[in-house]
Amino acid sequence: MDVARLAGVSQKTVSRVFNGERYVSADVRGRVLQAAEELGYRLNSAARALASGRTRSIGVVALGTALYGPASLLIGIERAARDAGYALRVVNTQEGDPAGVAGAVESLLEQGVDGIVVSEPIDEGSVPLRAGVPVLVLGAPATFGGPRAVAAGVGAESLARAATEHLLDLGHVTVHHLAGPQRWFAARDRLQGWRAALAERDRAQPPVIEGDWSASSGYTAGRELATADVTAVFAANDDMAVGLIRALLEAGLRVPEDVSVVGFDDIPVSAYVTPPLTTVRQPFDAVAREGLRLLVQAIEKPDAEPAPASDPPVELVVRASTAPPPTGGRRPSGRGGTGGA
């Protein structure tokens, strides 16, 4: 082995150094680490870990789902971690498993990660957890005890307010809400933002319809809303908005001439449905970068005062699915209309 030859020790001694075993003198350990660095040895990250006490790895607890929001956030986390010089180790959880987060955290701690990102968007009713490393919680209340717990990506309420205010500014008397499943923290935040916007302008709050994030649930909600006195709807994600529009068009209603619709996320297909969807763009990359900045600071500067998280930018993408309310009242719905989303 080149490292052993350059350091003037046996291969067994090199192995002891990299494995962190005792009974290796400081002089020998230093020579082995220096030799590994000079040779650019593949395990030089391990050498640095032994010298610094850190593995330069970050664990992620994430819900195993293909939904656009959680998947996009995970991609942003991976990019931000790589840019910060950290490797990523991901453990997925399953919806409906209250012990999933605790088990995932324990697995990551056993792997020796320097910090943990919890991107777990569902309230499973779990008890507060403790971790022996800094923890970043994304888009949910921080329920971790330990050396340092920070949070980021908790601004969905302000984004939902912007979506609702856009419809009110167009002249709609009130706005209906197609909510996401209320076990999800993000769905609760969007519901709260909708309520706050209506309350601020002293507008009536219509009954909420709850979907499950899917276009199918949006379609079901749209069939119900097509028979009601509705001129504006804020859907908690774009998939549900797409299904909602399809149902309205099939009922003979025009979007936006009869009913305006705003979505949330700005998924890639939003610009190409009929009509193109007005929506709020989620700043996944910005949230991931801000969160990783806070976590890396907590890892590398444990005695520093934690910096406050900055609010995510609000970006309303106005397209063709929103307009002022019809002047003569909404046209009655009639089955047999054409159109598609």
Buried (B, 14 or more C-beta within 10 A) or exposed (E): BEBBEBBEBEEEBBEBBBEEEEEBEEEBBEBBBBBBBEBEBEEBBBBBBBEEEBBBBBBBBBBEBEBBBBBBBBEBBBBBBEEBEBBBBBBEBEBEBEEBBBEBBEBBBEEEBBBBBBBBBBBBEBEEBEBEBBBBBBBBEBBBEEBBBBBBBBBBBBBBBBBBBBBBEBEBEBBBBBBBBEBBBBBBBBBBBBBBBBEEEEBEEBEBBBBBBBBEBBBBBBBEBBEEEBBBBBBBBBBBBBBBBBBBBBBBBBBBBBBBBBBBBBBEBBEEBBBBBBBBBBBBBBBBBBBBBBBBBBBBEEEEEEEEBEEBEBBBBEBBBBBBBBEEEBEEBEEEBEBEB
